Amino acid sequence: MATHKKTGSAAALPAQSDLFATVSGLIEEARRALAQQANSATVFLFWRIG
């Protein structure tokens, strides 16, 4: 039976956590930008319709 050693996994966690935080921030920023663009397009559409 083979045994698996966890070497270096504790040292990798902070970097993974930073990566996760960075990616999460980028996703949230993209969501906000998309919502703002959709709202602007809707307002412009309603403005043109009258």
MOPAC internal coordinates of N, CA, C and O (Angstrom, degrees):
PM7 1SCF
backbone

  N    0.0000 0     0.00 0     0.00 0    0    0    0
  C    1.4516 1     0.00 0     0.00 0    1    0    0
  C    1.5244 1   108.80 1     0.00 0    2    1    0
  O    1.2310 1   120.53 1   -49.42 1    3    2    1
  N    1.3015 1   116.59 1   130.58 1    3    2    1
  C    1.4579 1   121.50 1  -178.05 1    5    3    2
  C    1.5220 1   109.84 1   -85.79 1    6    5    3
  O    1.2310 1   121.19 1   -36.49 1    7    6    5
  N    1.3201 1   115.33 1   143.51 1    7    6    5
  C    1.4638 1   119.91 1   176.58 1    9    7    6
  C    1.5120 1   108.21 1  -110.80 1   10    9    7
  O    1.2310 1   120.74 1   -36.71 1   11   10    9
  N    1.2904 1   116.19 1   143.29 1   11   10    9
  C    1.4605 1   121.49 1  -179.56 1   13   11   10
  C    1.5170 1   108.89 1  -109.09 1   14   13   11
  O    1.2310 1   121.20 1   -49.62 1   15   14   13
  N    1.3007 1   115.32 1   130.38 1   15   14   13
  C    1.4567 1   120.85 1   177.34 1   17   15   14
  C    1.5155 1   109.05 1  -101.63 1   18   17   15
  O    1.2310 1   121.04 1   -41.66 1   19   18   17
  N    1.3111 1   115.62 1   138.34 1   19   18   17
  C    1.4617 1   120.41 1   175.37 1   21   19   18
  C    1.5245 1   107.76 1   -94.52 1   22   21   19
  O    1.2310 1   121.15 1   -80.01 1   23   22   21
  N    1.2969 1   115.41 1    99.99 1   23   22   21
  C    1.4501 1   119.38 1  -179.54 1   25   23   22
  C    1.5165 1   109.28 1  -112.62 1   26   25   23
  O    1.2310 1   120.93 1   -54.79 1   27   26   25
  N    1.3146 1   115.82 1   125.21 1   27   26   25
  C    1.4492 1   120.20 1   175.31 1   29   27   26
  C    1.5116 1   114.80 1    79.81 1   30   29   27
  O    1.2310 1   119.25 1  -179.95 1   31   30   29
  N    1.3194 1   119.03 1     0.05 1   31   30   29
  C    1.4620 1   119.20 1  -177.23 1   33   31   30
  C    1.5307 1   111.10 1   -69.45 1   34   33   31
  O    1.2310 1   119.84 1   145.64 1   35   34   33
  N    1.3136 1   117.91 1   -34.36 1   35   34   33
  C    1.4662 1   120.16 1   179.06 1   37   35   34
  C    1.5270 1   110.70 1   -67.78 1   38   37   35
  O    1.2310 1   120.32 1   146.04 1   39   38   37
  N    1.3123 1   116.99 1   -33.96 1   39   38   37
  C    1.4591 1   120.26 1   178.81 1   41   39   38
  C    1.5224 1   111.54 1   -72.07 1   42   41   39
  O    1.2310 1   119.97 1   153.22 1   43   42   41
  N    1.3278 1   117.66 1   -26.78 1   43   42   41
  C    1.4622 1   121.50 1  -177.78 1   45   43   42
  C    1.5222 1   111.99 1   -80.99 1   46   45   43
  O    1.2310 1   119.37 1   160.56 1   47   46   45
  N    1.3185 1   118.81 1   -19.44 1   47   46   45
  C    1.4557 1   121.44 1  -175.61 1   49   47   46
  C    1.5220 1   114.37 1   -60.93 1   50   49   47
  O    1.2310 1   118.48 1   134.47 1   51   50   49
  N    1.3208 1   120.51 1   -45.53 1   51   50   49
  C    1.4678 1   117.74 1   179.28 1   53   51   50
  C    1.5242 1   113.02 1   -60.60 1   54   53   51
  O    1.2310 1   119.91 1   140.65 1   55   54   53
  N    1.3078 1   117.78 1   -39.35 1   55   54   53
  C    1.4700 1   120.33 1   179.40 1   57   55   54
  C    1.5203 1   109.97 1   -65.70 1   58   57   55
  O    1.2310 1   119.94 1   139.52 1   59   58   57
  N    1.3181 1   117.72 1   -40.48 1   59   58   57
  C    1.4565 1   121.22 1   177.73 1   61   59   58
  C    1.5134 1   110.58 1   -65.75 1   62   61   59
  O    1.2310 1   120.75 1   141.76 1   63   62   61
  N    1.3196 1   116.18 1   -38.24 1   63   62   61
  C    1.4609 1   120.61 1   178.73 1   65   63   62
  C    1.5223 1   110.25 1   -64.85 1   66   65   63
  O    1.2310 1   120.26 1   137.75 1   67   66   65
  N    1.3286 1   117.10 1   -42.25 1   67   66   65
  C    1.4652 1   120.93 1   177.28 1   69   67   66
  C    1.5233 1   110.59 1   -63.72 1   70   69   67
  O    1.2310 1   120.39 1   139.02 1   71   70   69
  N    1.3073 1   116.86 1   -40.98 1   71   70   69
  C    1.4593 1   121.14 1   178.71 1   73   71   70
  C    1.5215 1   110.11 1   -63.12 1   74   73   71
  O    1.2310 1   120.61 1   135.45 1   75   74   73
  N    1.3266 1   116.44 1   -44.55 1   75   74   73
  C    1.4551 1   120.74 1   179.05 1   77   75   74
  C    1.5278 1   110.74 1   -61.34 1   78   77   75
  O    1.2310 1   120.31 1   136.09 1   79   78   77
  N    1.3156 1   117.02 1   -43.91 1   79   78   77
  C    1.4634 1   120.92 1   179.20 1   81   79   78
  C    1.5233 1   110.88 1   -63.61 1   82   81   79
  O    1.2310 1   120.37 1   139.55 1   83   82   81
  N    1.3188 1   116.90 1   -40.45 1   83   82   81
  C    1.4635 1   121.12 1   179.24 1   85   83   82
  C    1.5266 1   111.08 1   -64.65 1   86   85   83
  O    1.2310 1   120.75 1   132.67 1   87   86   85
  N    1.3271 1   116.17 1   -47.33 1   87   86   85
  C    1.4637 1   120.14 1  -179.75 1   89   87   86
  C    1.5247 1   110.34 1   -65.39 1   90   89   87
  O    1.2310 1   120.06 1   138.93 1   91   90   89
  N    1.3175 1   117.49 1   -41.07 1   91   90   89
  C    1.4642 1   120.74 1   178.25 1   93   91   90
  C    1.5237 1   110.97 1   -61.44 1   94   93   91
  O    1.2310 1   120.46 1   138.74 1   95   94   93
  N    1.3185 1   116.73 1   -41.26 1   95   94   93
  C    1.4619 1   120.89 1   177.75 1   97   95   94
  C    1.5137 1   112.01 1   -63.44 1   98   97   95
  O    1.2310 1   120.47 1   138.52 1   99   98   97
  N    1.3188 1   116.71 1   -41.48 1   99   98   97
  C    1.4654 1   120.64 1   178.53 1  101   99   98
  C    1.5249 1   111.09 1   -63.98 1  102  101   99
  O    1.2310 1   120.53 1   139.51 1  103  102  101
  N    1.3247 1   116.60 1   -40.49 1  103  102  101
  C    1.4693 1   120.37 1   179.03 1  105  103  102
  C    1.5205 1   110.40 1   -64.74 1  106  105  103
  O    1.2310 1   120.12 1   135.51 1  107  106  105
  N    1.3199 1   117.37 1   -44.49 1  107  106  105
  C    1.4667 1   120.66 1   179.32 1  109  107  106
  C    1.5295 1   111.29 1   -63.86 1  110  109  107
  O    1.2310 1   120.48 1   139.73 1  111  110  109
  N    1.3148 1   116.69 1   -40.27 1  111  110  109
  C    1.4666 1   120.74 1   177.67 1  113  111  110
  C    1.5300 1   110.72 1   -62.49 1  114  113  111
  O    1.2310 1   120.70 1   138.32 1  115  114  113
  N    1.3278 1   116.27 1   -41.68 1  115  114  113
  C    1.4692 1   120.37 1   178.60 1  117  115  114
  C    1.5213 1   111.14 1   -66.18 1  118  117  115
  O    1.2310 1   120.15 1   141.68 1  119  118  117
  N    1.3302 1   117.32 1   -38.32 1  119  118  117
  C    1.4684 1   121.06 1   177.90 1  121  119  118
  C    1.5214 1   111.07 1   -62.48 1  122  121  119
  O    1.2310 1   120.98 1   135.42 1  123  122  121
  N    1.3301 1   115.72 1   -44.58 1  123  122  121
  C    1.4747 1   119.50 1   179.71 1  125  123  122
  C    1.5252 1   110.95 1   -63.69 1  126  125  123
  O    1.2310 1   120.50 1   137.28 1  127  126  125
  N    1.3250 1   116.64 1   -42.72 1  127  126  125
  C    1.4609 1   120.51 1  -179.63 1  129  127  126
  C    1.5267 1   110.40 1   -64.49 1  130  129  127
  O    1.2310 1   120.38 1   138.54 1  131  130  129
  N    1.3206 1   116.87 1   -41.46 1  131  130  129
  C    1.4661 1   120.79 1   179.39 1  133  131  130
  C    1.5226 1   110.73 1   -65.00 1  134  133  131
  O    1.2310 1   119.93 1   137.14 1  135  134  133
  N    1.3118 1   117.74 1   -42.86 1  135  134  133
  C    1.4667 1   121.02 1   178.55 1  137  135  134
  C    1.5221 1   110.91 1   -62.23 1  138  137  135
  O    1.2310 1   120.50 1   138.61 1  139  138  137
  N    1.3268 1   116.65 1   -41.39 1  139  138  137
  C    1.4620 1   120.33 1   179.34 1  141  139  138
  C    1.5336 1   110.55 1   -65.00 1  142  141  139
  O    1.2310 1   119.90 1   137.89 1  143  142  141
  N    1.3202 1   117.80 1   -42.11 1  143  142  141
  C    1.4637 1   121.12 1   178.77 1  145  143  142
  C    1.5191 1   111.31 1   -65.32 1  146  145  143
  O    1.2310 1   120.30 1   139.22 1  147  146  145
  N    1.3240 1   117.02 1   -40.78 1  147  146  145
  C    1.4668 1   120.36 1   179.29 1  149  147  146
  C    1.5254 1   110.19 1   -65.46 1  150  149  147
  O    1.2310 1   120.38 1   138.15 1  151  150  149
  N    1.3300 1   116.88 1   -41.85 1  151  150  149
  C    1.4639 1   119.98 1   178.18 1  153  151  150
  C    1.5217 1   111.29 1   -63.97 1  154  153  151
  O    1.2310 1   120.38 1   137.95 1  155  154  153
  N    1.3105 1   116.88 1   -42.05 1  155  154  153
  C    1.4707 1   120.35 1   178.91 1  157  155  154
  C    1.5240 1   111.16 1   -63.57 1  158  157  155
  O    1.2310 1   120.35 1   137.43 1  159  158  157
  N    1.3139 1   116.94 1   -42.57 1  159  158  157
  C    1.4613 1   120.82 1   179.56 1  161  159  158
  C    1.5222 1   110.74 1   -64.36 1  162  161  159
  O    1.2310 1   120.14 1   140.81 1  163  162  161
  N    1.3204 1   117.33 1   -39.19 1  163  162  161
  C    1.4605 1   120.96 1   179.23 1  165  163  162
  C    1.5188 1   111.11 1   -66.53 1  166  165  163
  O    1.2310 1   120.31 1   135.95 1  167  166  165
  N    1.3246 1   117.02 1   -44.05 1  167  166  165
  C    1.4652 1   120.31 1   178.27 1  169  167  166
  C    1.5258 1   109.87 1   -62.21 1  170  169  167
  O    1.2310 1   120.01 1   135.82 1  171  170  169
  N    1.3219 1   117.58 1   -44.18 1  171  170  169
  C    1.4580 1   120.76 1   179.62 1  173  171  170
  C    1.5311 1   110.68 1   -62.53 1  174  173  171
  O    1.2310 1   120.48 1   138.82 1  175  174  173
  N    1.3260 1   116.69 1   -41.18 1  175  174  173
  C    1.4623 1   120.69 1   177.90 1  177  175  174
  C    1.5245 1   110.63 1   -60.73 1  178  177  175
  O    1.2310 1   120.31 1   131.73 1  179  178  177
  N    1.3208 1   117.01 1   -48.27 1  179  178  177
  C    1.4660 1   120.06 1  -179.65 1  181  179  178
  C    1.5199 1   111.25 1   -65.03 1  182  181  179
  O    1.2310 1   120.60 1   145.97 1  183  182  181
  N    1.3357 1   116.46 1   -34.03 1  183  182  181
  C    1.4661 1   120.07 1   177.64 1  185  183  182
  C    1.5250 1   110.08 1   -63.32 1  186  185  183
  O    1.2310 1   120.50 1   136.98 1  187  186  185
  N    1.3434 1   116.66 1   -43.02 1  187  186  185
  C    1.4635 1   120.67 1  -179.52 1  189  187  186
  C    1.5315 1   112.03 1   -69.24 1  190  189  187
  O    1.2310 1   120.75 1   145.61 1  191  190  189
  N    1.3326 1   116.16 1   -34.39 1  191  190  189
  C    1.4632 1   119.78 1   178.71 1  193  191  190
  C    1.5322 1   109.68 1   -69.24 1  194  193  191
  O    1.2310 1   120.85 1   141.91 1  195  194  193
  N    1.2888 1   115.98 1   -38.09 1  195  194  193
  C    1.4610 1   120.27 1   177.48 1  197  195  194
  C    1.4695 1   110.68 1   103.33 1  198  197  195
  O    1.2310 1   120.10 1   180.00 1  199  198  197

